[in-house]
């Protein structure tokens, strides 16, 4: 068996899967004009994992294509988060206009209570101003400390394990939201399908990578790749739970745009 060929094949397949993973969800949000089906915690954790992964790749001088992919993933995360909050605020504005119209028709002053809101906003702005006015040198800084130095490799390892924890836990808010509303409407199945395929093939590319030096060298290689293996295989279980939820809850009739 040509392990090198299959390792490269799975690596390419994983890369292609991840390139297209978030695009269907972005199209779904655009076509429906809503991102209500998504958990904001899920989006933020996913973005945090990708940003951490990009920082780790830059600090440990990974291959250019890994850095380019990290930048691409981060941009996609920004787009998804922007869509969520943009459509959320748009819906909130529409609801406020409808409520104001109802209050006017019922003879209630729509501006009642706005003074308190204005005061709270001014207080918040003042607090933010005080925080921003704090001199930068008044805050503790580790970067300029010369008392100790942490090797870049150790920082890279810490970032890898941090990404593993973030990636594995990122699905939980979304799965909980699906369970809570007993629905998976608003979520493109291709988001999890590509993620599932990408994680499985990524783990396969690591396991099948040929290593010179016998079993001991291979065991050492797998140990070094352990955070990446756990990060990919750990999310497979949660991705499978999503498809189980989709089977149990079904798809609502109002979820017309499935991309």
N, C-alpha and C positions, 0 to 999 in steps of 0.2 A: 504493500500500500504506500502510495506516494504522499506522505504526511505534509510535506512542504506545499504541494499543489493544493491540497484540501484546506490547509491553513490560509493560504493566499485567497482561495476561492471564498471561504467563509468571511474573511476579512473584507473583501470587496462587497459581498452581499450585505454584510452588516452596515458598511458605510452607505450603500445605496438606500437601505431601509431607513437609516436615520436621517438621510437628506430629505426624504419625502414624509417623514413621520408626522410633522406638525402642519404641513401644508393643507391636508384635507380639513383639519379643524379650523384653520384660518378661513378657508373658503366657506365652510359651514357657517361660521359666525357672520361672515359678510353677507351670505345669501339670506340668512334668517334675520339679520340685523339685531342679533341677540347673542349673549354668551352666558345666559342664565344657567345652563346645564353644567357649567364648569365651577369647580371649587376654587376660590381665590388662593387658598392655602396651597392647593395642589400646584397652581401655576407659579406661585412665589417660590415654593420649595424646589420645583424643577429648575427654575431660573437660577436659584442659588447654587444648585448642584452644578449646572453648566458653567456658571461664572467661576466657581471654585476650581472646576476642572480646567478651565482656560488659564487661570492664574498658575495652577500647578504645572501645566504644560509649558508655560513661559518661563517659570522659575527653574525647571529641570531641563530646559533646552530640548524639548521633544522635537520630532520631525515636523517640517513645515506644514504638511498636509493635516497633521493633528491640530496644529494651532489654527489653521484656516477653518477646519471643521468646528473647532471650539468657538471661533468668532461667528460662524454661520449659525450654530445652535443658539448662541446668546442673542443674536439679532432676532431669530424666530421667537425666542422667549419674550423679548421686548414687544414684538408685534402682538402675541397672544395676550400679554398682560394689558397692553394698550387697548386692545379690542374689548377686553372684559370691562375695564373701568370706563371706557368711552361709551359703550352701549348701556352700561349700568347708570351712568349719570344722565344719559339721554332719556332713558325710561323714567328715571326719577324726576327729571324736569317736566316730562309729559304728565306724570301723575300729579305733580304740584299744580300745573296749569288746570287740570281737570278739577282738582280739589278747590282751587280758587274760584273757578267758574260756578261750582256747586254752592260755595259759601256766599257768593254774590247773589245768586238766585234765591238763596234761603234768607238773605238779609243779614249775613254775618260779615263783619269787616275782615277782608282777607289779610290785612296788615297787622291784625291783632297778634301780639306775641313777637313781632319782628324786632322790637327794641331790645328785648332780652337777648335775642340771637345776635344782634349787632354788637351789643356789649361784650358777649362772650367771644366773638370774633376779634374784637379789639384787644381783649385781654390775651388771647392766644397770640396775636401778632406782636404784642409787647413782650411776651415771654420769649418768643422766637428771636426778637431783636436783641434781648439781653444775652441769649445764648450765642448768637452770631457775633456779638460785640466782645465776647470773651477772647482775650489774646491767645494766639495759637501756642505761644511758649508757656502759657499757664497750664496747659494740659500735659500729662505725662507722656513721654515719647520713648518708645523702645528702639526706634530706628537709629537715634543718635547716641544710644548707650554703647559704651565701649567696654563695659564690665564683663560681657559675655557675648559669644557669637554662636549662632545655631547653623550647622552645616545645611547647605541648600538641599542636599539629598534627604535629610530628615524632615525638612519642611515639606518636600514633595511627597514623602510617605504619609505624613500627617494629613496633607491635603487629599491624598488618595482615599484614606480611610474616612475622612470627613465627607467626601463625595459619596462614598458607599452608604454611609448612614443616611445622608440626605436623599439619595436616589431611592433607597429601600423604603423610607418613611413617606416619600412624596405622594404615593398612591393612596395612603390611608385616608386623608381628608376627602378625596374624590369618592372613594368607595363608601365612606360613611355618609356622604351627601346623597349618593344613589340609594343607599339603604333607608335613609331618613325620609326621602320623598317617594320611595318605592318606584323609581323610574330612572332610566338612563337617557331620556330625551335630551337633546341638545349636545350630545357627545358623538363625534364621528367615530365609528368603530375602527376606521383605518388608523386613527391615532394610536390605539392600543395594539392593533394588528401589526403595524410596522414596528412599534416599540418591542413587542414580543418577539418578532422575527429578528430584529436587530440585536436584542440581548442574547438570544440563543446562538445565533451565528457568531457573535462576538466572543462568547465563552468558548465555542467550538474552535475558533481560530487560535485562541490561547492554548487550549489543551492539545491541539494537534501540531503546535509549533515544534519543529525538530530542534533538539538541543544536543550539542556535542558534549561528550564526557560521561556518558552512561546515566544510570538511574540517580546517582547522587546529584549530578548537575541538573537533571530534569526536576528532581524534587526541590532543589534550591530555586530553580526558575519559577516553579508553580507557587512556592512560598512567597516569592517577591511579587507575583502577579495575583496573590490571594485577594487583596481588596478589590481589584477589577473583576475577578471571577465572582466574588460574592455580590458585588454591586450589580452585575448583569443577571446572574441566576437568582438573586434575592428578589428582584422585581418581577421575574417570570411568574412566580406564584400569585402576586397581586394583580398582574395583567390577566392571568387566567380567571381570577375571581371576578373581574369586570365582565368577562364573557359569560360567566355563570349568572351574574346579575342580569345581563342582557337577555339571557335565555329565560330566566324566571320572570322578570318584570315585563319583557316584551318592549315594543316600540309604540309610542302613542301616535294617534292619527294626526295630531297637530305638528308632529316632527316631520314635516314634509321634505325638507332639504337634507338628505343624508348623502354626504360626500365621502 
